[in-house]
């Protein structure tokens, strides 16, 4: 005669099996993402989800496929550009550990009384989002962004974070990275960008498909001036 299994014991067994499965999934996720982040410390990301997403958008709009980018090593990037990026996007980049809570608080307060949305993300957060994730503002994506931000701060140097950031960031319609943008807008390499050119390029980073260094608005010129002032306060970079 077959032995009957009580409902309580069956439920406990199912719970244990589910817990084991969940544990395996979490372990697999941690190992995979750890290896991924470590690999990209040494290997330049070949493409990002955003690049593919924008490419598909262009095709759906009846435009040609376009992903223009050229990697340039951090040591070859203009010091003016590196300073401008920090001065314009994350003035405390060299001091924080991935998150600037004061900047987030200030951005939140300003957004309550302004129609223009101000971001409070650090360069590290933007790099994590651009390289490892998809566009969006959901809490799930934000949680993954925080996780990958912590990982790259732990496993990459600040120099590497800035290098990747300046090489994958969207800089125009179908343009990615500072080198492609510099060639497009200034007809020169990002290695020789002037202070004014670097500040103007960084001024359009928040929305490069709306704004362009080729036709700056009065708002972009004001941002450029602010970035130039912040650049003077930064002093010499450690890399």
VENTA-V75422 format. One record per residue. N is the residue number from 1. PHI is phi in radians with two decimals (NA if undefined). PSI is psi as a letter, one per 30 degrees, with the letter a starting at -180 (* if undefined). OMEGA is omega in whole degrees, -180 to 180 (NA if undefined). Layout:
N&PHI&PSI&OMEGA ; N&PHI&PSI&OMEGA
//
This chain:
1&NA&k&-178 ; 2&-1.16&k&180 ; 3&-1.39&k&-180 ; 4&-1.37&k&177 ; 5&-1.73&k&-178 ; 6&-1.16&k&179 ; 7&-0.99&e&-179 ; 8&-1.13&e&-180 ; 9&-1.17&e&178 ; 10&-1.09&e&179 ; 11&-1.14&e&179 ; 12&-1.09&e&180 ; 13&-1.11&e&179 ; 14&-1.09&e&180 ; 15&-1.13&e&179 ; 16&-1.10&e&180 ; 17&-1.12&e&179 ; 18&-1.14&e&179 ; 19&-1.12&e&178 ; 20&-1.09&e&179 ; 21&-1.08&e&180 ; 22&-1.11&e&178 ; 23&-1.09&e&178 ; 24&-1.14&e&179 ; 25&-1.10&e&-180 ; 26&-1.12&e&179 ; 27&-1.08&e&178 ; 28&-1.05&e&180 ; 29&-1.09&e&-178 ; 30&-1.11&e&-180 ; 31&-1.13&e&-179 ; 32&-1.08&e&-178 ; 33&-1.21&e&178 ; 34&-1.10&e&179 ; 35&-1.11&e&179 ; 36&-1.04&e&-178 ; 37&-1.17&e&179 ; 38&-1.10&e&180 ; 39&-1.06&e&-178 ; 40&-1.36&f&170 ; 41&-1.23&f&-176 ; 42&-1.98&f&-178 ; 43&-1.89&k&179 ; 44&-1.27&k&-180 ; 45&-0.99&k&-177 ; 46&-1.24&e&-179 ; 47&-2.86&l&178 ; 48&-2.21&l&179 ; 49&-1.04&e&-178 ; 50&-1.06&e&179 ; 51&-1.05&e&179 ; 52&-1.14&e&-180 ; 53&-1.07&e&179 ; 54&-1.15&e&179 ; 55&-1.09&e&178 ; 56&-1.14&e&178 ; 57&-1.02&e&179 ; 58&-1.10&e&-180 ; 59&-1.10&e&179 ; 60&-1.16&f&177 ; 61&-1.50&g&179 ; 62&1.47&g&180 ; 63&-1.70&l&179 ; 64&-1.34&l&176 ; 65&-1.11&k&-176 ; 66&-2.58&j&171 ; 67&-2.38&j&-180 ; 68&-1.76&k&178 ; 69&-2.80&l&174 ; 70&-2.60&k&-177 ; 71&-1.26&k&175 ; 72&-2.32&k&-176 ; 73&-1.08&l&-175 ; 74&-1.05&e&-179 ; 75&-1.24&f&179 ; 76&-1.64&f&178 ; 77&-1.24&k&177 ; 78&-1.03&k&175 ; 79&-1.04&e&178 ; 80&-1.08&e&-180 ; 81&-1.20&e&179 ; 82&-1.07&e&178 ; 83&-1.14&e&-179 ; 84&-1.11&e&180 ; 85&-1.08&e&179 ; 86&-1.19&e&-178 ; 87&-1.13&e&-176 ; 88&-1.62&f&-173 ; 89&-1.95&f&-172 ; 90&-2.90&i&-172 ; 91&-1.11&f&179 ; 92&-1.76&g&-176 ; 93&-0.92&e&-175 ; 94&-1.34&f&-177 ; 95&-1.79&e&-174 ; 96&-1.45&l&-180 ; 97&-1.91&h&176 ; 98&1.98&f&-177 ; 99&-2.29&k&177 ; 100&-1.99&i&-173 ; 101&-1.15&e&178 ; 102&-1.15&e&179 ; 103&-1.13&e&178 ; 104&-1.11&e&180 ; 105&-1.11&e&179 ; 106&-1.11&e&179 ; 107&-1.10&e&179 ; 108&-1.09&e&-179 ; 109&-1.12&e&-180 ; 110&-1.18&e&-179 ; 111&-1.20&f&178 ; 112&-1.24&f&-175 ; 113&-2.09&g&-178 ; 114&-2.33&k&177 ; 115&-1.38&f&178 ; 116&-1.52&j&-177 ; 117&-1.31&k&-180 ; 118&-1.87&k&179 ; 119&-1.53&l&178 ; 120&-2.07&g&-178 ; 121&-1.29&k&177 ; 122&-1.43&l&175 ; 123&-1.06&e&179 ; 124&-1.10&e&178 ; 125&-1.12&e&180 ; 126&-1.14&e&178 ; 127&-1.14&e&178 ; 128&-1.02&e&-179 ; 129&-1.14&e&-175 ; 130&-1.17&e&-174 ; 131&-1.55&e&-170 ; 132&-1.87&f&-171 ; 133&-2.25&a&-178 ; 134&-1.94&l&178 ; 135&-1.17&l&178 ; 136&2.58&l&-177 ; 137&-2.23&g&-179 ; 138&-1.29&l&179 ; 139&-1.15&e&179 ; 140&-1.11&e&180 ; 141&-1.14&e&178 ; 142&-1.11&e&179 ; 143&-1.15&e&176 ; 144&-1.11&e&179 ; 145&-1.06&e&179 ; 146&-1.10&e&-180 ; 147&-1.10&e&-179 ; 148&-1.21&e&176 ; 149&-1.09&e&179 ; 150&-1.08&e&-179 ; 151&-1.14&e&-177 ; 152&-1.24&e&176 ; 153&-1.16&e&-180 ; 154&-1.36&e&-169 ; 155&-1.86&f&177 ; 156&-1.92&l&172 ; 157&-1.49&l&176 ; 158&-1.07&e&179 ; 159&-1.08&e&180 ; 160&-1.18&e&179 ; 161&-1.04&e&-179 ; 162&-1.16&e&179 ; 163&-1.08&e&-179 ; 164&-1.13&e&180 ; 165&-0.95&e&-176 ; 166&-1.32&f&179 ; 167&-1.83&f&-179 ; 168&-2.03&f&-176 ; 169&-1.12&k&177 ; 170&-1.22&k&-177 ; 171&-2.14&g&180 ; 172&2.93&a&-180 ; 173&-1.26&j&-178 ; 174&1.44&g&180 ; 175&-1.87&k&-180 ; 176&-2.43&k&179 ; 177&1.56&l&-176 ; 178&-1.18&e&-176 ; 179&-1.17&e&179 ; 180&-1.09&e&-180 ; 181&-1.18&e&-179 ; 182&-1.12&e&178 ; 183&-1.14&e&-178 ; 184&-1.22&e&-171 ; 185&-1.60&e&-175 ; 186&-2.07&f&-180 ; 187&0.98&h&180 ; 188&-2.70&l&179 ; 189&-1.33&l&176 ; 190&-1.15&f&178 ; 191&-1.24&f&-175 ; 192&-2.14&g&179 ; 193&-1.18&k&176 ; 194&-1.38&l&178 ; 195&-1.04&e&-178 ; 196&-1.12&e&180 ; 197&-1.16&e&180 ; 198&-1.11&e&-179 ; 199&-1.13&e&179 ; 200&-1.19&e&179 ; 201&-1.13&e&-179 ; 202&-1.15&f&180 ; 203&-1.07&f&-179 ; 204&-1.68&f&-178 ; 205&-0.91&e&-177 ; 206&-1.04&f&-179 ; 207&-2.65&i&-174 ; 208&-1.26&f&176 ; 209&-1.58&f&176 ; 210&-1.70&e&-179 ; 211&-1.89&l&179 ; 212&-2.60&k&175 ; 213&-1.09&f&-180 ; 214&-1.25&f&180 ; 215&-2.42&i&-176 ; 216&-1.19&k&174 ; 217&-1.52&l&178 ; 218&-1.09&e&178 ; 219&-1.11&e&180 ; 220&-1.16&e&177 ; 221&-1.12&e&178 ; 222&-1.15&e&177 ; 223&-1.10&e&178 ; 224&-1.02&e&180 ; 225&-1.09&e&179 ; 226&-1.14&e&179 ; 227&-1.11&e&179 ; 228&-1.08&e&178 ; 229&-1.13&e&179 ; 230&-1.15&e&178 ; 231&-1.10&e&-180 ; 232&-1.14&e&-179 ; 233&-1.37&f&-176 ; 234&-1.15&e&-175 ; 235&1.35&a&-177 ; 236&-1.42&k&178 ; 237&-1.36&l&-179 ; 238&-1.36&g&180 ; 239&-2.51&*&NA
//
